[in-house]
Amino acid sequence: MIRNIPIRYTIDLLIKELEDFNNKFDCIYLPFDYEREGNKGFAFINFINPLHIILFFELFEGRTWKYIESNKICSLNMANYQGINEI
């Protein structure tokens, strides 16, 4: 789970933010809040290979966001199982 995503981030901006991980995940879900007209501040990502999580964590945990100025700091929570074969 990716947390503290700026509310104005769209799925396209989030995927652009994750461009170093193209072809390393098979699903990403960014819930949208229609009342606030923005995302809910978190997203779920499923990596193809569980080893990709290590690099992802090193690059994203505690960093700021590139495409929208925000004081939010990226925070990650890892699932017990990752990758379609593990699930």
Phi and psi restraints in degrees (range 20) as a CNS / XPLOR table:
assign (resid 1 and name C) (resid 2 and name N)
       (resid 2 and name CA) (resid 2 and name C) 1.0 -101.1 20.0 2
assign (resid 2 and name N) (resid 2 and name CA)
       (resid 2 and name C) (resid 3 and name N) 1.0 126.6 20.0 2
assign (resid 2 and name C) (resid 3 and name N)
       (resid 3 and name CA) (resid 3 and name C) 1.0 -118.8 20.0 2
assign (resid 3 and name N) (resid 3 and name CA)
       (resid 3 and name C) (resid 4 and name N) 1.0 163.0 20.0 2
assign (resid 3 and name C) (resid 4 and name N)
       (resid 4 and name CA) (resid 4 and name C) 1.0 66.4 20.0 2
assign (resid 4 and name N) (resid 4 and name CA)
       (resid 4 and name C) (resid 5 and name N) 1.0 37.9 20.0 2
assign (resid 4 and name C) (resid 5 and name N)
       (resid 5 and name CA) (resid 5 and name C) 1.0 -78.8 20.0 2
assign (resid 5 and name N) (resid 5 and name CA)
       (resid 5 and name C) (resid 6 and name N) 1.0 132.3 20.0 2
assign (resid 5 and name C) (resid 6 and name N)
       (resid 6 and name CA) (resid 6 and name C) 1.0 -56.3 20.0 2
assign (resid 6 and name N) (resid 6 and name CA)
       (resid 6 and name C) (resid 7 and name N) 1.0 138.5 20.0 2
assign (resid 6 and name C) (resid 7 and name N)
       (resid 7 and name CA) (resid 7 and name C) 1.0 -60.0 20.0 2
assign (resid 7 and name N) (resid 7 and name CA)
       (resid 7 and name C) (resid 8 and name N) 1.0 -30.7 20.0 2
assign (resid 7 and name C) (resid 8 and name N)
       (resid 8 and name CA) (resid 8 and name C) 1.0 -80.5 20.0 2
assign (resid 8 and name N) (resid 8 and name CA)
       (resid 8 and name C) (resid 9 and name N) 1.0 -4.6 20.0 2
assign (resid 8 and name C) (resid 9 and name N)
       (resid 9 and name CA) (resid 9 and name C) 1.0 -66.5 20.0 2
assign (resid 9 and name N) (resid 9 and name CA)
       (resid 9 and name C) (resid 10 and name N) 1.0 132.5 20.0 2
assign (resid 9 and name C) (resid 10 and name N)
       (resid 10 and name CA) (resid 10 and name C) 1.0 -97.3 20.0 2
assign (resid 10 and name N) (resid 10 and name CA)
       (resid 10 and name C) (resid 11 and name N) 1.0 170.7 20.0 2
assign (resid 10 and name C) (resid 11 and name N)
       (resid 11 and name CA) (resid 11 and name C) 1.0 -61.6 20.0 2
assign (resid 11 and name N) (resid 11 and name CA)
       (resid 11 and name C) (resid 12 and name N) 1.0 -36.6 20.0 2
assign (resid 11 and name C) (resid 12 and name N)
       (resid 12 and name CA) (resid 12 and name C) 1.0 -63.7 20.0 2
assign (resid 12 and name N) (resid 12 and name CA)
       (resid 12 and name C) (resid 13 and name N) 1.0 -42.6 20.0 2
assign (resid 12 and name C) (resid 13 and name N)
       (resid 13 and name CA) (resid 13 and name C) 1.0 -66.1 20.0 2
assign (resid 13 and name N) (resid 13 and name CA)
       (resid 13 and name C) (resid 14 and name N) 1.0 -39.3 20.0 2
assign (resid 13 and name C) (resid 14 and name N)
       (resid 14 and name CA) (resid 14 and name C) 1.0 -64.7 20.0 2
assign (resid 14 and name N) (resid 14 and name CA)
       (resid 14 and name C) (resid 15 and name N) 1.0 -43.2 20.0 2
assign (resid 14 and name C) (resid 15 and name N)
       (resid 15 and name CA) (resid 15 and name C) 1.0 -64.5 20.0 2
assign (resid 15 and name N) (resid 15 and name CA)
       (resid 15 and name C) (resid 16 and name N) 1.0 -38.1 20.0 2
assign (resid 15 and name C) (resid 16 and name N)
       (resid 16 and name CA) (resid 16 and name C) 1.0 -62.8 20.0 2
assign (resid 16 and name N) (resid 16 and name CA)
       (resid 16 and name C) (resid 17 and name N) 1.0 -40.1 20.0 2
assign (resid 16 and name C) (resid 17 and name N)
       (resid 17 and name CA) (resid 17 and name C) 1.0 -61.2 20.0 2
assign (resid 17 and name N) (resid 17 and name CA)
       (resid 17 and name C) (resid 18 and name N) 1.0 -32.6 20.0 2
assign (resid 17 and name C) (resid 18 and name N)
       (resid 18 and name CA) (resid 18 and name C) 1.0 -94.9 20.0 2
assign (resid 18 and name N) (resid 18 and name CA)
       (resid 18 and name C) (resid 19 and name N) 1.0 17.5 20.0 2
assign (resid 18 and name C) (resid 19 and name N)
       (resid 19 and name CA) (resid 19 and name C) 1.0 -57.5 20.0 2
assign (resid 19 and name N) (resid 19 and name CA)
       (resid 19 and name C) (resid 20 and name N) 1.0 -26.6 20.0 2
assign (resid 19 and name C) (resid 20 and name N)
       (resid 20 and name CA) (resid 20 and name C) 1.0 -67.7 20.0 2
assign (resid 20 and name N) (resid 20 and name CA)
       (resid 20 and name C) (resid 21 and name N) 1.0 -13.1 20.0 2
assign (resid 20 and name C) (resid 21 and name N)
       (resid 21 and name CA) (resid 21 and name C) 1.0 -112.5 20.0 2
assign (resid 21 and name N) (resid 21 and name CA)
       (resid 21 and name C) (resid 22 and name N) 1.0 17.5 20.0 2
assign (resid 21 and name C) (resid 22 and name N)
       (resid 22 and name CA) (resid 22 and name C) 1.0 -53.3 20.0 2
assign (resid 22 and name N) (resid 22 and name CA)
       (resid 22 and name C) (resid 23 and name N) 1.0 139.0 20.0 2
assign (resid 22 and name C) (resid 23 and name N)
       (resid 23 and name CA) (resid 23 and name C) 1.0 67.6 20.0 2
assign (resid 23 and name N) (resid 23 and name CA)
       (resid 23 and name C) (resid 24 and name N) 1.0 10.6 20.0 2
assign (resid 23 and name C) (resid 24 and name N)
       (resid 24 and name CA) (resid 24 and name C) 1.0 -108.2 20.0 2
assign (resid 24 and name N) (resid 24 and name CA)
       (resid 24 and name C) (resid 25 and name N) 1.0 -7.9 20.0 2
assign (resid 24 and name C) (resid 25 and name N)
       (resid 25 and name CA) (resid 25 and name C) 1.0 -131.9 20.0 2
assign (resid 25 and name N) (resid 25 and name CA)
       (resid 25 and name C) (resid 26 and name N) 1.0 151.5 20.0 2
assign (resid 25 and name C) (resid 26 and name N)
       (resid 26 and name CA) (resid 26 and name C) 1.0 -112.1 20.0 2
assign (resid 26 and name N) (resid 26 and name CA)
       (resid 26 and name C) (resid 27 and name N) 1.0 -6.0 20.0 2
assign (resid 26 and name C) (resid 27 and name N)
       (resid 27 and name CA) (resid 27 and name C) 1.0 -154.9 20.0 2
assign (resid 27 and name N) (resid 27 and name CA)
       (resid 27 and name C) (resid 28 and name N) 1.0 137.2 20.0 2
assign (resid 27 and name C) (resid 28 and name N)
       (resid 28 and name CA) (resid 28 and name C) 1.0 -140.6 20.0 2
assign (resid 28 and name N) (resid 28 and name CA)
       (resid 28 and name C) (resid 29 and name N) 1.0 136.2 20.0 2
assign (resid 28 and name C) (resid 29 and name N)
       (resid 29 and name CA) (resid 29 and name C) 1.0 -132.7 20.0 2
assign (resid 29 and name N) (resid 29 and name CA)
       (resid 29 and name C) (resid 30 and name N) 1.0 119.6 20.0 2
assign (resid 29 and name C) (resid 30 and name N)
       (resid 30 and name CA) (resid 30 and name C) 1.0 -116.8 20.0 2
assign (resid 30 and name N) (resid 30 and name CA)
       (resid 30 and name C) (resid 31 and name N) 1.0 99.0 20.0 2
assign (resid 30 and name C) (resid 31 and name N)
       (resid 31 and name CA) (resid 31 and name C) 1.0 -61.5 20.0 2
assign (resid 31 and name N) (resid 31 and name CA)
       (resid 31 and name C) (resid 32 and name N) 1.0 143.5 20.0 2
assign (resid 31 and name C) (resid 32 and name N)
       (resid 32 and name CA) (resid 32 and name C) 1.0 -112.4 20.0 2
assign (resid 32 and name N) (resid 32 and name CA)
       (resid 32 and name C) (resid 33 and name N) 1.0 137.0 20.0 2
assign (resid 32 and name C) (resid 33 and name N)
       (resid 33 and name CA) (resid 33 and name C) 1.0 -104.5 20.0 2
assign (resid 33 and name N) (resid 33 and name CA)
       (resid 33 and name C) (resid 34 and name N) 1.0 106.3 20.0 2
assign (resid 33 and name C) (resid 34 and name N)
       (resid 34 and name CA) (resid 34 and name C) 1.0 -70.7 20.0 2
assign (resid 34 and name N) (resid 34 and name CA)
       (resid 34 and name C) (resid 35 and name N) 1.0 -25.7 20.0 2
assign (resid 34 and name C) (resid 35 and name N)
       (resid 35 and name CA) (resid 35 and name C) 1.0 -70.0 20.0 2
assign (resid 35 and name N) (resid 35 and name CA)
       (resid 35 and name C) (resid 36 and name N) 1.0 -40.8 20.0 2
assign (resid 35 and name C) (resid 36 and name N)
       (resid 36 and name CA) (resid 36 and name C) 1.0 -90.7 20.0 2
assign (resid 36 and name N) (resid 36 and name CA)
       (resid 36 and name C) (resid 37 and name N) 1.0 -9.3 20.0 2
assign (resid 36 and name C) (resid 37 and name N)
       (resid 37 and name CA) (resid 37 and name C) 1.0 57.3 20.0 2
assign (resid 37 and name N) (resid 37 and name CA)
       (resid 37 and name C) (resid 38 and name N) 1.0 47.8 20.0 2
assign (resid 37 and name C) (resid 38 and name N)
       (resid 38 and name CA) (resid 38 and name C) 1.0 -162.3 20.0 2
assign (resid 38 and name N) (resid 38 and name CA)
       (resid 38 and name C) (resid 39 and name N) 1.0 175.8 20.0 2
assign (resid 38 and name C) (resid 39 and name N)
       (resid 39 and name CA) (resid 39 and name C) 1.0 -74.4 20.0 2
assign (resid 39 and name N) (resid 39 and name CA)
       (resid 39 and name C) (resid 40 and name N) 1.0 171.3 20.0 2
assign (resid 39 and name C) (resid 40 and name N)
       (resid 40 and name CA) (resid 40 and name C) 1.0 -89.4 20.0 2
assign (resid 40 and name N) (resid 40 and name CA)
       (resid 40 and name C) (resid 41 and name N) 1.0 4.8 20.0 2
assign (resid 40 and name C) (resid 41 and name N)
       (resid 41 and name CA) (resid 41 and name C) 1.0 92.5 20.0 2
assign (resid 41 and name N) (resid 41 and name CA)
       (resid 41 and name C) (resid 42 and name N) 1.0 2.4 20.0 2
assign (resid 41 and name C) (resid 42 and name N)
       (resid 42 and name CA) (resid 42 and name C) 1.0 -145.9 20.0 2
assign (resid 42 and name N) (resid 42 and name CA)
       (resid 42 and name C) (resid 43 and name N) 1.0 161.9 20.0 2
assign (resid 42 and name C) (resid 43 and name N)
       (resid 43 and name CA) (resid 43 and name C) 1.0 -147.8 20.0 2
assign (resid 43 and name N) (resid 43 and name CA)
       (resid 43 and name C) (resid 44 and name N) 1.0 155.7 20.0 2
assign (resid 43 and name C) (resid 44 and name N)
       (resid 44 and name CA) (resid 44 and name C) 1.0 -109.9 20.0 2
assign (resid 44 and name N) (resid 44 and name CA)
       (resid 44 and name C) (resid 45 and name N) 1.0 138.0 20.0 2
assign (resid 44 and name C) (resid 45 and name N)
       (resid 45 and name CA) (resid 45 and name C) 1.0 -133.0 20.0 2
assign (resid 45 and name N) (resid 45 and name CA)
       (resid 45 and name C) (resid 46 and name N) 1.0 138.7 20.0 2
assign (resid 45 and name C) (resid 46 and name N)
       (resid 46 and name CA) (resid 46 and name C) 1.0 -118.9 20.0 2
assign (resid 46 and name N) (resid 46 and name CA)
       (resid 46 and name C) (resid 47 and name N) 1.0 114.4 20.0 2
assign (resid 46 and name C) (resid 47 and name N)
       (resid 47 and name CA) (resid 47 and name C) 1.0 -82.3 20.0 2
assign (resid 47 and name N) (resid 47 and name CA)
       (resid 47 and name C) (resid 48 and name N) 1.0 146.2 20.0 2
assign (resid 47 and name C) (resid 48 and name N)
       (resid 48 and name CA) (resid 48 and name C) 1.0 -67.6 20.0 2
assign (resid 48 and name N) (resid 48 and name CA)
       (resid 48 and name C) (resid 49 and name N) 1.0 -40.9 20.0 2
assign (resid 48 and name C) (resid 49 and name N)
       (resid 49 and name CA) (resid 49 and name C) 1.0 -121.2 20.0 2
assign (resid 49 and name N) (resid 49 and name CA)
       (resid 49 and name C) (resid 50 and name N) 1.0 127.4 20.0 2
assign (resid 49 and name C) (resid 50 and name N)
       (resid 50 and name CA) (resid 50 and name C) 1.0 -57.1 20.0 2
assign (resid 50 and name N) (resid 50 and name CA)
       (resid 50 and name C) (resid 51 and name N) 1.0 -24.3 20.0 2
assign (resid 50 and name C) (resid 51 and name N)
       (resid 51 and name CA) (resid 51 and name C) 1.0 -67.9 20.0 2
assign (resid 51 and name N) (resid 51 and name CA)
       (resid 51 and name C) (resid 52 and name N) 1.0 -21.7 20.0 2
assign (resid 51 and name C) (resid 52 and name N)
       (resid 52 and name CA) (resid 52 and name C) 1.0 -65.8 20.0 2
assign (resid 52 and name N) (resid 52 and name CA)
       (resid 52 and name C) (resid 53 and name N) 1.0 -22.6 20.0 2
assign (resid 52 and name C) (resid 53 and name N)
       (resid 53 and name CA) (resid 53 and name C) 1.0 -62.3 20.0 2
assign (resid 53 and name N) (resid 53 and name CA)
       (resid 53 and name C) (resid 54 and name N) 1.0 -37.2 20.0 2
assign (resid 53 and name C) (resid 54 and name N)
       (resid 54 and name CA) (resid 54 and name C) 1.0 -60.5 20.0 2
assign (resid 54 and name N) (resid 54 and name CA)
       (resid 54 and name C) (resid 55 and name N) 1.0 -49.9 20.0 2
assign (resid 54 and name C) (resid 55 and name N)
       (resid 55 and name CA) (resid 55 and name C) 1.0 -65.6 20.0 2
assign (resid 55 and name N) (resid 55 and name CA)
       (resid 55 and name C) (resid 56 and name N) 1.0 -41.0 20.0 2
assign (resid 55 and name C) (resid 56 and name N)
       (resid 56 and name CA) (resid 56 and name C) 1.0 -59.2 20.0 2
assign (resid 56 and name N) (resid 56 and name CA)
       (resid 56 and name C) (resid 57 and name N) 1.0 -46.2 20.0 2
assign (resid 56 and name C) (resid 57 and name N)
       (resid 57 and name CA) (resid 57 and name C) 1.0 -60.9 20.0 2
assign (resid 57 and name N) (resid 57 and name CA)
       (resid 57 and name C) (resid 58 and name N) 1.0 -44.4 20.0 2
assign (resid 57 and name C) (resid 58 and name N)
       (resid 58 and name CA) (resid 58 and name C) 1.0 -62.3 20.0 2
assign (resid 58 and name N) (resid 58 and name CA)
       (resid 58 and name C) (resid 59 and name N) 1.0 -35.8 20.0 2
assign (resid 58 and name C) (resid 59 and name N)
       (resid 59 and name CA) (resid 59 and name C) 1.0 -84.9 20.0 2
assign (resid 59 and name N) (resid 59 and name CA)
       (resid 59 and name C) (resid 60 and name N) 1.0 -29.5 20.0 2
assign (resid 59 and name C) (resid 60 and name N)
       (resid 60 and name CA) (resid 60 and name C) 1.0 -109.8 20.0 2
assign (resid 60 and name N) (resid 60 and name CA)
       (resid 60 and name C) (resid 61 and name N) 1.0 -29.4 20.0 2
assign (resid 60 and name C) (resid 61 and name N)
       (resid 61 and name CA) (resid 61 and name C) 1.0 -61.7 20.0 2
assign (resid 61 and name N) (resid 61 and name CA)
       (resid 61 and name C) (resid 62 and name N) 1.0 121.9 20.0 2
assign (resid 61 and name C) (resid 62 and name N)
       (resid 62 and name CA) (resid 62 and name C) 1.0 82.3 20.0 2
assign (resid 62 and name N) (resid 62 and name CA)
       (resid 62 and name C) (resid 63 and name N) 1.0 6.0 20.0 2
assign (resid 62 and name C) (resid 63 and name N)
       (resid 63 and name CA) (resid 63 and name C) 1.0 -95.9 20.0 2
assign (resid 63 and name N) (resid 63 and name CA)
       (resid 63 and name C) (resid 64 and name N) 1.0 164.5 20.0 2
assign (resid 63 and name C) (resid 64 and name N)
       (resid 64 and name CA) (resid 64 and name C) 1.0 -90.6 20.0 2
assign (resid 64 and name N) (resid 64 and name CA)
       (resid 64 and name C) (resid 65 and name N) 1.0 172.8 20.0 2
assign (resid 64 and name C) (resid 65 and name N)
       (resid 65 and name CA) (resid 65 and name C) 1.0 -95.4 20.0 2
assign (resid 65 and name N) (resid 65 and name CA)
       (resid 65 and name C) (resid 66 and name N) 1.0 141.6 20.0 2
assign (resid 65 and name C) (resid 66 and name N)
       (resid 66 and name CA) (resid 66 and name C) 1.0 -78.0 20.0 2
assign (resid 66 and name N) (resid 66 and name CA)
       (resid 66 and name C) (resid 67 and name N) 1.0 -41.5 20.0 2
assign (resid 66 and name C) (resid 67 and name N)
       (resid 67 and name CA) (resid 67 and name C) 1.0 -99.5 20.0 2
assign (resid 67 and name N) (resid 67 and name CA)
       (resid 67 and name C) (resid 68 and name N) 1.0 -10.9 20.0 2
assign (resid 67 and name C) (resid 68 and name N)
       (resid 68 and name CA) (resid 68 and name C) 1.0 -138.7 20.0 2
assign (resid 68 and name N) (resid 68 and name CA)
       (resid 68 and name C) (resid 69 and name N) 1.0 128.4 20.0 2
assign (resid 68 and name C) (resid 69 and name N)
       (resid 69 and name CA) (resid 69 and name C) 1.0 -66.6 20.0 2
assign (resid 69 and name N) (resid 69 and name CA)
       (resid 69 and name C) (resid 70 and name N) 1.0 125.5 20.0 2
assign (resid 69 and name C) (resid 70 and name N)
       (resid 70 and name CA) (resid 70 and name C) 1.0 -157.0 20.0 2
assign (resid 70 and name N) (resid 70 and name CA)
       (resid 70 and name C) (resid 71 and name N) 1.0 152.6 20.0 2
assign (resid 70 and name C) (resid 71 and name N)
       (resid 71 and name CA) (resid 71 and name C) 1.0 -91.1 20.0 2
assign (resid 71 and name N) (resid 71 and name CA)
       (resid 71 and name C) (resid 72 and name N) 1.0 4.1 20.0 2
assign (resid 71 and name C) (resid 72 and name N)
       (resid 72 and name CA) (resid 72 and name C) 1.0 -74.6 20.0 2
assign (resid 72 and name N) (resid 72 and name CA)
       (resid 72 and name C) (resid 73 and name N) 1.0 139.9 20.0 2
assign (resid 72 and name C) (resid 73 and name N)
       (resid 73 and name CA) (resid 73 and name C) 1.0 -111.8 20.0 2
assign (resid 73 and name N) (resid 73 and name CA)
       (resid 73 and name C) (resid 74 and name N) 1.0 130.5 20.0 2
assign (resid 73 and name C) (resid 74 and name N)
       (resid 74 and name CA) (resid 74 and name C) 1.0 -61.1 20.0 2
assign (resid 74 and name N) (resid 74 and name CA)
       (resid 74 and name C) (resid 75 and name N) 1.0 134.8 20.0 2
assign (resid 74 and name C) (resid 75 and name N)
       (resid 75 and name CA) (resid 75 and name C) 1.0 -132.2 20.0 2
assign (resid 75 and name N) (resid 75 and name CA)
       (resid 75 and name C) (resid 76 and name N) 1.0 141.5 20.0 2
assign (resid 75 and name C) (resid 76 and name N)
       (resid 76 and name CA) (resid 76 and name C) 1.0 -122.2 20.0 2
assign (resid 76 and name N) (resid 76 and name CA)
       (resid 76 and name C) (resid 77 and name N) 1.0 142.5 20.0 2
assign (resid 76 and name C) (resid 77 and name N)
       (resid 77 and name CA) (resid 77 and name C) 1.0 -123.3 20.0 2
assign (resid 77 and name N) (resid 77 and name CA)
       (resid 77 and name C) (resid 78 and name N) 1.0 131.4 20.0 2
assign (resid 77 and name C) (resid 78 and name N)
       (resid 78 and name CA) (resid 78 and name C) 1.0 -100.1 20.0 2
assign (resid 78 and name N) (resid 78 and name CA)
       (resid 78 and name C) (resid 79 and name N) 1.0 144.0 20.0 2
assign (resid 78 and name C) (resid 79 and name N)
       (resid 79 and name CA) (resid 79 and name C) 1.0 -82.8 20.0 2
assign (resid 79 and name N) (resid 79 and name CA)
       (resid 79 and name C) (resid 80 and name N) 1.0 161.4 20.0 2
assign (resid 79 and name C) (resid 80 and name N)
       (resid 80 and name CA) (resid 80 and name C) 1.0 -69.6 20.0 2
assign (resid 80 and name N) (resid 80 and name CA)
       (resid 80 and name C) (resid 81 and name N) 1.0 -29.1 20.0 2
assign (resid 80 and name C) (resid 81 and name N)
       (resid 81 and name CA) (resid 81 and name C) 1.0 -125.6 20.0 2
assign (resid 81 and name N) (resid 81 and name CA)
       (resid 81 and name C) (resid 82 and name N) 1.0 140.6 20.0 2
assign (resid 81 and name C) (resid 82 and name N)
       (resid 82 and name CA) (resid 82 and name C) 1.0 -142.8 20.0 2
assign (resid 82 and name N) (resid 82 and name CA)
       (resid 82 and name C) (resid 83 and name N) 1.0 136.9 20.0 2
assign (resid 82 and name C) (resid 83 and name N)
       (resid 83 and name CA) (resid 83 and name C) 1.0 96.1 20.0 2
assign (resid 83 and name N) (resid 83 and name CA)
       (resid 83 and name C) (resid 84 and name N) 1.0 141.9 20.0 2
assign (resid 83 and name C) (resid 84 and name N)
       (resid 84 and name CA) (resid 84 and name C) 1.0 -59.1 20.0 2
assign (resid 84 and name N) (resid 84 and name CA)
       (resid 84 and name C) (resid 85 and name N) 1.0 -35.4 20.0 2
assign (resid 84 and name C) (resid 85 and name N)
       (resid 85 and name CA) (resid 85 and name C) 1.0 -68.4 20.0 2
assign (resid 85 and name N) (resid 85 and name CA)
       (resid 85 and name C) (resid 86 and name N) 1.0 -32.6 20.0 2
assign (resid 85 and name C) (resid 86 and name N)
       (resid 86 and name CA) (resid 86 and name C) 1.0 -76.6 20.0 2
assign (resid 86 and name N) (resid 86 and name CA)
       (resid 86 and name C) (resid 87 and name N) 1.0 -36.5 20.0 2
